[in-house]
């Protein structure tokens, strides 16, 4: 992955409270708040937690992201209490490329975008007052950038006893460009301009400089941070492990004898889809490339409300058995998620 990151104090602020990480295939942006030295320290703490807890090569990205956010939240709260920084907190947006998807973890109003064939897609939802109003259809998107309350964020790392990041994955292709940035960029430059300046005709480094320059030209009222990563090749997802392979192979022979399709269609396993628990029919294995499972539906159970243990189990796919067992397991997971809320 070709990548670059750039941060700039802007033209008005006396301190840069943004921080970033470019350790491809891991990218992150944090925009600290809290005045004095608190904001800068919060952002740096968040980035350090990302570096310490997420290894994109290591597997189980969703639980690693969850853990990194939990640790960042805890550490920032400790500093906040020790130093008396009452409003200390930070946004945190992380993108980790893993096989054929990018996993995103996100809290606050920094953003992750995907630029594909010149088309810009915002992957993250802004956790801000205006973001909520836009999502509810109560504010036109083009009014959001100039709204008097545009700086009010509804979620930050370090502001509450626990933090629940949005965690989801998005498929990637070669030649995709990932862009992470703080609101110092998106408050100054609209999406159309952003797409144009971030064009893949420029190297990540040149595009980042162009974007920062444009934000400064528009006033530079806030710190500006841009991180860009280009997807060059996409690794296919590895097949299920050897034990499952053998088990599925044996089953396949048994299945061929009779009742195969009925049985497969009434056997379930759980996975994660777009940050939610998903139900699949069949078996989570592909012996000899033969698909034995298929996606059935996405439930309303958000993995951010589940304990880490279950998230990492889900990443490895949980076999549940028949429809009755499925009902019980889903009820248990829903109960757990409800309690954690
Ligand atoms: Ca900012």
Boltz pocket constraint, residues with backbone or C-beta under 6 A from the ligand:
constraints:
  - pocket:
      binder: B
      contacts: [[A, 31], [A, 32], [A, 182], [A, 183], [A, 184], [A, 222], [A, 223]]
      max_distance: 6.0
